[in-house]
Every structure is written in structure tokens, then in C-alpha cells.
Amino acid sequence: MHIKKKDECINIMIVPNSKSDIKNIKIKKSTFKAAIIAAMIFLLGIFSSAFYFAGKYTYLYATIKEKDNIIAEKNKTISLKDQKIAEMKDLNDVQDKKIAMLNDNAKKINDKIKSLDELEQKVRRMVGLSTQKTSRGGITRDSRSLTLDEKTTNELSDEIDNKIYEYKTLIDDINKRLDYLASLPSAYPVTGSITSPFGSRTSPYGESSEFHPGIDIAVGYGTPVKAAGKGVVTYAGWLSGYGNVVMINHGYGITSVYGHNSQLLVKVGQTVNRGDIIAKSGNTGRSTGPHVHFEIRLNGNPVDPLKYLGK
């Protein structure tokens, strides 16, 4: 025999405002328990979801934060690299400028040393020395530790400039000396015997004594007469006693005279060098036979030609 258990109820009284009636709601006890259980399950689900999503959010936040930190560190590294690259570029620019400056300085010094070498070679050629080696005026880049910085370059440049000035001064002095030597009437105008020396002599036209202002050199008629040194012809024509005569101004107060010529081959104002043919010998003027009367005058006064000839 089946006995049906009576389902107990739970009364819920709702008391509204004083003007309304009290409401009584009856809920079966089993239904109420089921509702409570369902609510608890629902709340547990909500809390579980909340905890799950909170953990997920925390994980995602931490992950994003870590990624942000990594990105920031990378950006910092990139920034440092960019800064380092910029510094290296600046350093490279400075080094390029310094290398360019050193190259310019080296070229400047090499050009000056080349000029110095050329001047030394010129001096050596002028004085008849060998031109195979040069001393660079005692300046060598091996004799010092060169950095070719501005200070060293300027010092070396000044030293080379001083040497160049000394060489140029020396070249001027040598040129003057060579010009003087080339101008000296030191070559015999003709080859022959000296028949009458410089100074006092017995006149060829009598027994009286007279002053002979030059030397007489006996040669055949028409013998080429040559300039004794470099100079400018100041007279070419007839002169009493000398016949056809040529006078050459050698500078330095020195003049040479060539008398008794049969023919004159130069004109006034003409520049001649030692050995140039200026006339042909003869017997014109006060002469007793073909010969060359040769004089040297210093500041207008006759001097013994033998002091110059062959020197």
C-alpha cells in the first residue's frame, strides 16, 4: 500500500503599505529548496566565471605589460644604436676632415720639397755639380716623426720656405757671379804672338817712348776677331789712330777695345757673347802691319789685358 507524503509548504507574507492587504504566498518546500540550489549554482557559476575572467585579464595584462616592456627596451636599444651610429658618423666625419687636412698638408709639403729639389738641382747645374741626388737643403721627412698636423706642417713649411728663399738668393748670387764671369773679357780675341805689351814702349814710328794702352797680337790679314766676353757693342766705326774699331761694354765698369780691323761685323746696340765673331783683322789706322790692338778699360782707364785674359 502506497502512502502519499504530504508536501509541506512555506508561507511568505508580503506586508505592503497600511492601506493594502497583506499578501500570503505559499511555496512548496521542495520548490523553494530547488530554487535555492539553482540560485546557488547560478551564483557559483557567476563567481567562477568572474574568477576565470579576472585571472585571464590579469594574465593578459601581465603579458601586455611584458610586451610593452620588451618593446620599450627594444626602442631604448634602437635609440642607443641610433645615437651610437650618429656618434660614429660624427666621428667618421671628423676623421674624414682630418684625413683630408693631412692629405692637403702632405701635398703642400711635397710640393714645397719638390720646389726645393728643383732649386737645388738648378744650383747644382749652375755650378757644374752632379744632379743625381738632392739634399733638400738638409730637410728630410725621415729625420723627424711627422704627424703633418697644422703645427708640424706650418713649422716644416716655414723651414722649407726659408730654405727656398736661401736657394733663390743663392741662385741670384750665382747668376750675378756667372753673368760677371761671362762678361769678363777673359778670352783672347785672336790666337797669335803678342808683339807689343801693355805700358811704356818705344814708338814704332821713332825712338821716343810712349804709353801703349793695350796689347798688340800679330795675326794674318782677315783673321776673325772674337769678343773676349759677353756685352753690348757701344761703338763700331772709324776712330783716329785705331782705324776700324769695335768697343764692347761688359758691364761692371769694364770695356774692351778691338782696333785696326779690316771689316766690322757688328752694330752699335748689338749684344754679343764670348767667342762671337765681331770683326776681321786688318791694318787700318796707326798701324805698321796686320794685327789686333786689344784694350781693356776699367771705369774708363786702360788696364793690362793680361790681368783678365785666360782667367
VEXDREN-2710 file (C-alpha; in Angstrom, 1 decimal):
% VEXDREN-2710
k/r/px/py/pz
1/MET/0.0/0.0/0.0
2/HIS/1.4/3.3/-1.1
3/ILE/1.1/6.2/1.3
4/LYS/1.4/9.7/-0.3
5/LYS/3.5/12.1/1.8
6/LYS/2.0/15.4/2.3
7/ASP/4.0/18.2/0.6
8/GLU/4.9/20.9/3.2
9/CYS/4.7/24.5/2.2
10/ILE/6.5/27.7/3.1
11/ASN/4.3/30.7/3.6
12/ILE/5.8/34.1/2.6
13/MET/3.9/37.1/3.8
14/ILE/4.2/40.4/2.0
15/VAL/3.1/43.3/4.1
16/PRO/2.5/46.4/1.9
17/ASN/1.5/49.9/2.9
18/SER/-1.1/50.1/5.6
19/LYS/-3.8/50.7/3.0
20/SER/-3.2/47.5/1.2
21/ASP/-4.0/44.0/2.2
22/ILE/-1.3/41.5/3.4
23/LYS/-0.4/39.1/0.8
24/ASN/0.4/35.5/1.6
25/ILE/2.4/33.4/-0.8
26/LYS/2.7/29.7/-0.4
27/ILE/5.6/27.9/-1.9
28/LYS/6.2/24.3/-1.7
29/LYS/9.2/23.5/0.4
30/SER/10.7/21.3/-2.3
31/THR/10.3/24.0/-4.9
32/PHE/11.9/26.5/-2.6
33/LYS/14.9/24.2/-2.0
34/ALA/15.2/23.7/-5.7
35/ALA/15.2/27.5/-6.3
36/ILE/17.8/28.0/-3.6
37/ILE/20.0/25.3/-5.1
38/ALA/19.5/26.8/-8.6
39/ALA/20.4/30.3/-7.3
40/MET/23.5/28.9/-5.5
41/ILE/24.5/27.1/-8.7
42/PHE/23.9/30.3/-10.7
43/LEU/25.9/32.4/-8.2
44/LEU/28.7/29.9/-8.2
45/GLY/28.8/30.0/-12.0
46/ILE/28.9/33.7/-11.9
47/PHE/31.7/33.8/-9.3
48/SER/33.6/31.0/-11.2
49/SER/33.3/33.0/-14.4
50/ALA/34.3/36.2/-12.6
51/PHE/37.4/34.5/-11.1
52/TYR/38.2/32.9/-14.5
53/PHE/38.0/36.2/-16.4
54/ALA/39.8/38.0/-13.7
55/GLY/42.7/35.5/-13.9
56/LYS/42.6/35.7/-17.7
57/TYR/42.6/39.5/-17.5
58/THR/45.5/39.5/-15.1
59/TYR/47.4/37.1/-17.3
60/LEU/46.6/39.2/-20.4
61/TYR/47.5/42.4/-18.6
62/ALA/50.8/40.9/-17.4
63/THR/51.6/39.6/-20.9
64/ILE/50.8/43.0/-22.5
65/LYS/52.8/44.7/-19.8
66/GLU/55.7/42.4/-20.5
67/LYS/55.4/43.0/-24.2
68/ASP/55.3/46.8/-23.6
69/ASN/58.5/46.5/-21.5
70/ILE/60.1/44.4/-24.3
71/ILE/59.1/47.0/-26.9
72/ALA/60.3/49.8/-24.7
73/GLU/63.6/48.0/-24.1
74/LYS/63.9/47.4/-27.9
75/ASN/63.1/51.1/-28.6
76/LYS/65.7/52.1/-26.0
77/THR/68.2/49.8/-27.6
78/ILE/67.3/51.1/-31.1
79/SER/67.6/54.7/-29.7
80/LEU/71.0/53.9/-28.2
81/LYS/72.1/52.3/-31.5
82/ASP/70.9/55.3/-33.4
83/GLN/72.8/57.6/-31.0
84/LYS/75.9/55.4/-31.4
85/ILE/75.5/55.4/-35.2
86/ALA/75.2/59.2/-35.1
87/GLU/78.3/59.5/-32.9
88/MET/80.2/57.1/-35.2
89/LYS/79.0/59.2/-38.1
90/ASP/80.2/62.4/-36.5
91/LEU/83.5/60.8/-35.6
92/ASN/83.8/59.5/-39.1
93/ASP/83.1/63.0/-40.5
94/VAL/85.8/64.4/-38.1
95/GLN/88.3/61.7/-39.2
96/ASP/87.5/62.3/-42.9
97/LYS/88.1/66.0/-42.4
98/LYS/91.3/65.3/-40.6
99/ILE/92.4/62.9/-43.3
100/ALA/91.6/65.5/-45.9
101/MET/93.6/68.0/-43.9
102/LEU/96.5/65.7/-43.6
103/ASN/96.4/64.9/-47.3
104/ASP/96.4/68.6/-48.1
105/ASN/99.2/69.2/-45.7
106/ALA/101.2/66.3/-47.2
107/LYS/100.6/67.7/-50.7
108/LYS/101.6/71.1/-49.6
109/ILE/104.9/69.8/-48.0
110/ASN/105.6/67.5/-51.0
111/ASP/105.1/70.5/-53.4
112/LYS/107.4/72.6/-51.4
113/ILE/110.0/69.8/-51.2
114/LYS/109.7/69.4/-54.9
115/SER/110.3/73.1/-55.4
116/LEU/113.3/72.8/-53.1
117/ASP/114.6/69.8/-55.0
118/GLU/114.2/71.7/-58.3
119/LEU/116.1/74.7/-56.9
120/GLU/118.9/72.6/-55.6
121/GLN/119.1/70.8/-59.0
122/LYS/119.3/74.2/-60.7
123/VAL/122.0/75.4/-58.3
124/ARG/124.0/72.1/-59.0
125/ARG/123.6/72.6/-62.7
126/MET/124.7/76.2/-62.5
127/VAL/127.9/75.3/-60.6
128/GLY/128.6/72.1/-62.6
129/LEU/127.8/69.6/-59.8
130/SER/126.1/66.2/-60.2
131/THR/122.3/66.4/-60.2
132/GLN/121.7/62.7/-59.3
133/LYS/120.9/63.4/-55.7
134/THR/119.5/66.2/-53.7
135/SER/119.8/67.1/-50.1
136/ARG/116.6/69.1/-49.9
137/GLY/118.5/71.8/-48.1
138/GLY/119.1/69.4/-45.1
139/ILE/115.3/68.9/-44.8
140/THR/114.0/65.3/-44.8
141/ARG/110.8/63.8/-43.6
142/ASP/112.7/60.8/-42.3
143/SER/114.7/62.9/-39.9
144/ARG/111.7/63.6/-37.7
145/SER/108.5/62.0/-36.5
146/LEU/105.9/63.8/-38.6
147/THR/102.2/63.9/-37.8
148/LEU/101.5/66.5/-40.5
149/ASP/99.2/68.3/-38.2
150/GLU/98.7/72.0/-38.6
151/LYS/101.5/72.9/-36.1
152/THR/104.1/70.5/-37.6
153/THR/103.1/71.4/-41.2
154/ASN/103.4/75.1/-40.6
155/GLU/106.8/74.6/-38.9
156/LEU/108.1/72.4/-41.7
157/SER/106.5/74.7/-44.3
158/ASP/108.2/77.7/-42.8
159/GLU/111.5/75.9/-42.7
160/ILE/111.2/74.9/-46.3
161/ASP/110.2/78.4/-47.3
162/ASN/113.3/79.7/-45.6
163/LYS/115.4/77.2/-47.5
164/ILE/113.7/78.1/-50.7
165/TYR/114.4/81.8/-50.0
166/GLU/118.1/80.9/-49.3
167/TYR/118.3/78.9/-52.6
168/LYS/116.7/81.7/-54.6
169/THR/119.1/84.2/-53.0
170/LEU/121.9/81.8/-53.8
171/ILE/120.7/81.4/-57.4
172/ASP/120.5/85.2/-57.7
173/ASP/124.1/85.5/-56.4
174/ILE/125.2/82.6/-58.7
175/ASN/123.5/84.2/-61.7
176/LYS/125.2/87.5/-60.9
177/ARG/128.5/85.8/-60.5
178/LEU/128.1/83.8/-63.7
179/ASP/127.0/86.9/-65.5
180/TYR/130.1/88.6/-64.2
181/LEU/132.3/85.7/-65.2
182/ALA/130.6/85.5/-68.6
183/SER/131.0/89.3/-69.1
184/LEU/134.7/89.3/-68.1
185/PRO/136.8/89.9/-71.3
186/SER/138.9/86.8/-70.4
187/ALA/139.2/85.2/-73.8
188/TYR/141.9/86.2/-76.3
189/PRO/140.2/87.8/-79.3
190/VAL/142.7/86.0/-81.7
191/THR/145.4/83.5/-81.4
192/GLY/148.8/84.9/-82.1
193/SER/152.0/86.3/-80.6
194/ILE/152.0/89.5/-78.5
195/THR/154.3/91.8/-80.4
196/SER/153.8/94.8/-78.1
197/PRO/152.8/94.6/-74.4
198/PHE/150.8/97.0/-72.3
199/GLY/152.5/100.0/-70.8
200/SER/155.6/102.0/-71.8
201/ARG/157.2/101.2/-75.1
202/THR/159.4/102.6/-77.8
203/SER/157.2/104.1/-80.5
204/PRO/157.1/102.0/-83.7
205/TYR/157.4/105.3/-85.6
206/GLY/160.6/106.6/-83.9
207/GLU/162.8/106.1/-80.9
208/SER/160.7/108.1/-78.5
209/SER/158.9/106.4/-75.6
210/GLU/155.1/106.2/-75.4
211/PHE/152.4/104.7/-73.3
212/HIS/150.7/101.7/-75.0
213/PRO/147.2/101.3/-73.6
214/GLY/146.7/97.7/-74.7
215/ILE/148.5/94.8/-76.3
216/ASP/149.2/94.0/-80.0
217/ILE/148.6/90.5/-81.2
218/ALA/150.1/89.7/-84.6
219/VAL/147.8/87.7/-87.0
220/GLY/147.2/87.3/-90.7
221/TYR/145.1/89.8/-92.6
222/GLY/141.3/89.0/-92.4
223/THR/141.6/86.7/-89.3
224/PRO/138.2/86.5/-87.4
225/VAL/138.3/88.7/-84.3
226/LYS/136.1/87.4/-81.4
227/ALA/134.5/89.1/-78.5
228/ALA/136.5/88.5/-75.3
229/GLY/133.4/88.4/-73.1
230/LYS/129.6/89.0/-73.1
231/GLY/128.5/92.5/-73.6
232/VAL/126.8/95.2/-75.7
233/VAL/128.5/96.9/-78.7
234/THR/128.8/100.6/-77.9
235/TYR/130.9/101.7/-80.8
236/ALA/131.6/100.2/-84.3
237/GLY/133.3/102.5/-86.8
238/TRP/136.4/104.6/-87.6
239/LEU/138.4/106.1/-84.8
240/SER/141.6/108.1/-85.3
241/GLY/144.6/106.0/-84.5
242/TYR/142.5/102.9/-84.1
243/GLY/141.2/102.7/-87.6
244/ASN/138.1/100.4/-87.8
245/VAL/137.4/99.7/-84.1
246/VAL/134.8/97.9/-82.0
247/MET/134.1/98.7/-78.4
248/ILE/132.1/96.4/-76.1
249/ASN/130.6/97.4/-72.8
250/HIS/130.8/94.3/-70.5
251/GLY/129.2/96.0/-67.5
252/TYR/130.8/96.3/-64.1
253/GLY/132.7/99.3/-65.5
254/ILE/134.6/97.1/-68.0
255/THR/135.0/97.9/-71.7
256/SER/137.1/96.1/-74.3
257/VAL/138.5/97.6/-77.5
258/TYR/139.5/95.9/-80.8
259/GLY/141.4/98.1/-83.2
260/HIS/142.9/98.2/-86.8
261/ASN/140.2/95.9/-88.3
262/SER/139.7/95.5/-92.0
263/GLN/136.0/94.8/-91.6
264/LEU/133.4/95.3/-88.9
265/LEU/130.7/92.7/-88.4
266/VAL/128.6/94.1/-85.6
267/LYS/126.5/97.2/-85.0
268/VAL/126.0/99.5/-82.0
269/GLY/123.5/98.1/-79.5
270/GLN/124.1/94.5/-80.5
271/THR/124.5/92.0/-77.7
272/VAL/127.4/89.6/-78.2
273/ASN/128.7/86.6/-76.2
274/ARG/132.2/85.5/-75.6
275/GLY/133.6/83.9/-78.8
276/ASP/131.2/85.7/-81.2
277/ILE/133.0/87.0/-84.3
278/ILE/132.8/90.8/-84.3
279/ALA/135.3/91.8/-87.0
280/LYS/138.2/90.7/-89.2
281/SER/141.7/91.8/-88.5
282/GLY/143.5/94.3/-90.7
283/ASN/146.0/97.2/-90.8
284/THR/143.8/100.3/-90.6
285/GLY/144.6/103.4/-88.5
286/ARG/148.0/103.9/-87.0
287/SER/149.4/100.5/-87.7
288/THR/152.6/99.1/-89.1
289/GLY/151.2/95.7/-90.2
290/PRO/148.2/93.4/-89.8
291/HIS/147.4/92.8/-86.1
292/VAL/144.8/93.3/-83.4
293/HIS/145.1/96.1/-80.9
294/PHE/143.3/94.8/-77.8
295/GLU/142.5/97.1/-74.8
296/ILE/140.6/96.6/-71.6
297/ARG/139.4/99.7/-69.8
298/LEU/138.1/99.8/-66.2
299/ASN/135.9/102.7/-65.4
300/GLY/137.4/104.4/-68.5
301/ASN/141.1/103.8/-67.6
302/PRO/143.2/101.3/-69.5
303/VAL/144.5/98.3/-67.6
304/ASP/146.8/95.5/-68.5
305/PRO/144.6/93.0/-70.5
306/LEU/146.8/90.1/-69.2
307/LYS/145.2/90.6/-65.8
308/TYR/141.9/89.4/-67.4
309/LEU/142.9/87.1/-70.3
310/GLY/142.9/83.4/-69.5
311/LYS/141.4/84.0/-66.1
END
